[in-house]
Amino acid sequence: MQLSDVVFALIGVGALLAGILPRLVERRPLSMPIAFLALGLLVFGLPLGLPEADPLEHAKLTEHLTEVGVIVALMGAGLKIDRPFGRRRWASTGRLLIVAMPVTIAAMAFLGWWWVGLVPASALLLGAAMAPTDPVLASDVQVGEPTDEEDSEDEVRFALTSEAGLNDGLAFPFVYAAIAMAVGGSWFGEWVLQDVLYKGLVGLIGGVLIGWMLGKLFFRAKRDALRLARHSEGFLALAATFLAYGLVEVVGGYGFLAVFVAARAIRAAERSHEYHQVLHDFAEQTERLLTVLLLLLLGGAVVGGLLAPLTWPAALAGLVLIFLVRPLAAFASLRGAPGTTAEHWVIAAFGIRGIGSFYYLAYAMTHADFPAADLVWAIAGFVVVVSVVLHGIAATPVMRHLDHSTAHAR
């Protein structure tokens, strides 16, 4: 039996289950991520001769696998949001990004330094990596497929989807700050000008321009052969994803931000066109396959000893993030925002951590040496595993109760 044969069989089983499981677990207190994390633990625990899924040893591979998973998820998230941009309409998102996320970064960095004993650079990296919510693993609490109704989305699903779409790019300046601290020297002025202002503006403007041009091509090209929306080619969702990400990264901007913004610009080009459904479906299917792969590897990493360096103070810091820091910071930031108090608590509680956190750690650790890197990875792995299980079990009953309460109130 060759290793390649085992890998092919595993990929086939994973892809098949990716098509079956969403329908089996629908409306049950169980999520697809839980099932595939468990499958990863099982498969890598068997004597099949599979290579170790060690993110520290294979940092560059981890970086690129998680990178692709995140950007495909960001395109899907941007395409399925029906609500047009507006200061009031997106008020919850703005509060979560401007208030809750920096507070979460600061609180987690402080806990990492004061309680866990990490050096400041490693503590800041931990805070920056663990603060963003995840667009990959949060499908159970996100908005559904694209529709023609601009205000069809409830505040909870909209806020969680839009937050996950934007905060991956907006957390990057803090990752760069951690890298600069690890490298040493004078860095603050350059960080503000380049990593905060330049990269952020390029990501935003680049995403708008690329999305606008693609929208014009898809829906308004003068030649029928170039009006791609008529041909319903779903794989162009990947073309848009990689084009927006690659071009903006080439000129030094934040590609994560550009992908989500480009998706929103494509959606705005012809808001009610059925082609958005085709693009979204392809992006979602691709995202599901990548999620299967990444969760299997996470299970393998856990079996291989990812959590071995975890200490009791480090585990407690991770639990504090999930049960106290994120909920309290998010709930406080939503004071005065649209939605009821119950909706604000649900938004605050479902700050799901996932694949994006692993990308940031892998990226940072291929650009600088961070003391206690194995402990930082262990904390991140522990938080993601707890989040996958806890939020995966709670999402269906909580959202069902919230929907019932909202319908009853109407």
N, C-alpha and C positions, 0 to 999 in steps of 0.2 A: 504493500500500500504506500503510494507516494503522498507526500505532503500536499502537492498541488491538487490531487484528487479530493483530499479531505476539504481543502479550501473551496473548491468548486461546489462540492456537495453542501457545505455550510452556507455558501452564498445563495445557492438555489433554495435551500430550506428557509433562509432568512427572507428572501424575496417573496416566496410563496406565503409565508406567515404575515408579511407586510401587507399583502392583499386580503388576507382572511381575518386577522385579529381586530382591525378597527371595527368590523361589523359584529364580531363576537363580544367585544367588550363595551360596545355602545350602550349607554345608559346603565352601566354597571360601575361599582366603585373599584375600578381597575383600569389602568391605562396601558397603551401599547408600550411606552418606555419601560414600565415595570416589567412587562413580559420579556422584552428583549434584554434588559439588564440581567434578569434571572437566567435567561438562555445563555448569555455570555458567561456568567458564573459557572453554569453547568458544563458547557462545552469546554471551556479552558481548564476546568477542574478534572476532565477526563484525560486518560493517558493516550492522547491522539498525536502527540509530537508537535503540537502547534507552537510557533515561536512566542516568546514572551512579549506581551503587549505593555512594554514599559515606556511611558511617555518621557521619562528623563533620558533614557538611553536613545530613544528615537525621537528627539525633540523636533527635528526638522520635518519629519514625516507627520508627526502629531500636529504641528503648526499648519501644514498644508491641507490635511484631511479635515480638520476642524474649520479651517478658513473656507473651504468649499461648502461645507455644511451650513455655515452661518450665512454666506452670501446668497445661497439659493433660498434659504428660509426668509431672508430679508426681502427678496424679490416677491415671493409669495405673499408675505405680510403686506407689502405695499400695494399689491394688486387687489387684494380682497377687501380693503377698507373702502366703504362706500362714502363716508362722510368727507365732503370737501374741506380744504383747509380754511380755518378762520380762527381768530384770536379767542373768541368765546367758545366755539365748538371744540377747539383743541386745548381748552384751559386745563383740563385734568392732566393731559400729557405734559404740558409745559411745567406745571407744578411738580410733577414726578421727576422730571429731568433737571429742573433748575434748583429744586430744594431737596427732594428726597435722595437723589443719587449722590450729590456731594456730601450730604450728611452721612449717608451709609458708608461712603468711602472713608471719610474721616473717622467714623466710629470704629470701623473694622480695622483700619490702620492703627488706631490707638490701642485696640485690644491686642492686635498682633505684636505691638511693641511692648506695651506695659504688662499684659497678662501672659502672653505666650513666650515673650522673650526674644522676638525677632529683632534684627537690626532695622533701622528706619527704612532703608531701601526695600528690604524684603517685606516689611510690614505694609508699606505703601503699595507695593505690587499686589499683595494679598487683598488689600482694600479695593484697589482699582479693578482687579479681576473678578472679585465676588460681588461687586455692586450692581452690574447690569443684569436685568432680567433676560431670559433666554427666548429667542424667537423659534428655536428648534424644538424644544420639549414642551412648549406651552400651548399646543394646539387645542387642548381640551377647554381652555379658558379664553380662546381668541374668537374673533368674529368668524362667521361662516364664509360661504362663497360669495363672489361679487353679485350684486343685485342692481336693479334700476332705482331703488329707493335711497335717497341721500341720507335720510335720518332713520334707517331701519335698525341700526345697531344700538343695543343697550350700552349704558355708560361703562359698565364693568368690562365687557368684552372689548369695546373700543379702546378704553384707556390701557388695558393690558397689551393689546396688539400694537398700538401706536408707540407705547413706551418701549416695548421690546424691539420695535423697528428702528428707533432712533438712538437708544442708549448704548448700543454696542459701539457706534461710531463716536459718541460723545464721551465715552470712558477712556478713549485712547490717549488723550493728553496726559491723564494721570499715570498711565502705563509708561509713557515716555518720560515723565518726571521721575518715576522709580528707576528707569534705566539710567537717566542722567545722574541720579544720586549714587547708583551703584558704580558708575564709571568714575565719578568724582570730578572736581574742578568747579569752575564758575559756570552755572548753567541756567539760572533763572530767567535772565533777559532773553536769551535765545529761545528758551522753552516757550515763553509767552508769545514772542513774535512768530516763531516758526510752527511749534507744535499745537498751539492754541488757535492763533489767528489765521495764519496762512493755510495750514492743512485743513482747518475747519471750513474756511471760506471756499477753498478750492473744491472740497468735497461737496459742499452745498451747491455752489454755482455749476460745477461740472455735472452733478446729478440732474439739475434742472435742464441744462442745455442738451445733454445726451438724451434724457427722457423726452424733451420737446422734439428733438430731431427724429427719434424713433417713432414717436406718436404721429408726426407728420408723414413719415414713410409708411407706417402701418395703415393709416386711415385716410390720408389726403394726397397721396402721390398722384401725379397727373396721369401717369401711365398705369393701366390696369395691371400689368405684369409686376409692377413694383408696389402696388397697394396690397401689402402682404396680409392684411386682415381678411381679405376676400378668400384666401387660400387656407385659412384655419390651420396654420402650421404651429403646433404647440411648442416645438423645440426652440422657437425663437425667443421663448422666455429665458432659455439659457444664453442665447446670443446677447440679449439685452443685459443679463446679469454680468457676464464676463466682460462685455464691452464697457459697461459703466465702471465696473470695479477696476479693470486693467488700465483703461485710459486715465482715470483719476489717480490711481497709484503711480503711474508713470510720471505724472507731473507733480507728484509729491503731496497729493491730498488724501483725505480719509475715504477709502473705497467703500467701507461699510455704510457710511453716511450717504455716499453717492448712489449706491444700489437702491436703497429705500426711497430716496428722493426721486430717482429716475423712474421707479415703479409708480410713484404717485403722479409724476408728470405724464407718463404713458396713460394712466387711468383718466387723467383730466383732459387728455386730447380728444377723447370721444367717450364720455362717461358711461353711456348706456349700451355700448356696442357689445354683442355677444362674444366677440373675440377675446375680451378680457377673461371670460370663463375658460376658454381654451388655454390661454396662457397660464392662468392660475392653476388649472388642473394638471398641466404638465409640470409646473414648478412644484406643486404639492406632491406629486408622485415621485419626482426626483428627490425631493427633500425626505420623503418617507424612506426611500431606499438608503440614503446617506445616514439617516437617523438609525436605521437598523445596524449598519456597519459600525457606527461610532459607539452605540450602546453595547454591542457585542465586545468591542475592544475595551470599553470601560469595564465591563464584567471581567474580561481577561486581565486587565490591569489590577483590579481588586484581588483576584485570585493570585496574581503574581507578586503581591506584597505592596501595592500602592499605599495602603493605609497603615503599613507596619510602623512607620516613624511617628504616627499620631500619638500625642500625649493627652492626658486627661484635660489639662488646661486648653490645649488646642481644640479638642473635641467640644469642650464647653463654649469656646469662642464661636465655633461654627453654629452651635445650637442657639446661642444668643443672637447671631445674625438672623437666623430663620424665624425665631419666635419673638424677638424683641426689637432689634434694630430696624430691620426692614418694615415690619408692621407699624411701629410707632412713627418712624420718619415719614413713611408714605401717608399714613392717616393724618398726621399733622399738616403735611403739605397740601392735602386736599380740602382743608377747611375753607368753605366758601365756594368750592368748585361745584359744577353740576353733579346731580345725583343725591341719593339719600345717604344717611349715616350708615345704614346696612351695606349699601353698595360701596361706600368708601372703605369700610372694613374688609370687604371681600377683595377689593383692588389691592389694599395694603397687604393682606395675608398671602395673596397668590403671586408673590415676586419670585417666580421659579428660576432657579439657578441651573446652568447647564453647559452646553458645548462651548459657548462664547468664552466662558471663564477659562477653559482649557486652552483655547486659542491664545488668549492674552498671556498666560503663563509660558506656553511654548515659545511664543514670539519673543517675549522679554528675555527668556533664558538662552536664546540663541544670539542675543545681542549684548549680553552682559553676564557677569558672574554674580550670582546672588547667594549669600551665605544661607545655610539651612534650606536649600532648594527642595530637598526631599520632604521636609516638614510642610513647606508651603503647598506642595503638590498633594500631600496627604490631607491637609485641611480642605483644599478645594475638592478633592475626590469625596471626602466624607460629606461635605455640604451638598454636593450634587446628588449623591446616592440618597441622602435623607430627603432632599427636595423631590427627587423623582418618586420615591415611595410615598411620602407624606402627601404631597400635592396630587399625585396620581390617584390615590385612594379618595381624597377629599373632593376633588374637582367635580365629579359627576353629581353626587348628592347635594353639594353646596349650590352649584349652578342650577340644578333642578328646583331646589327650594327657592332660590332667588327668582327664577322665572315664574314659579307658581305665585309667589308673594306679589310680584309686579303685576301679573295678570289679574290677581284678585283685587289689587288696589285700584285697577282701572275699572 
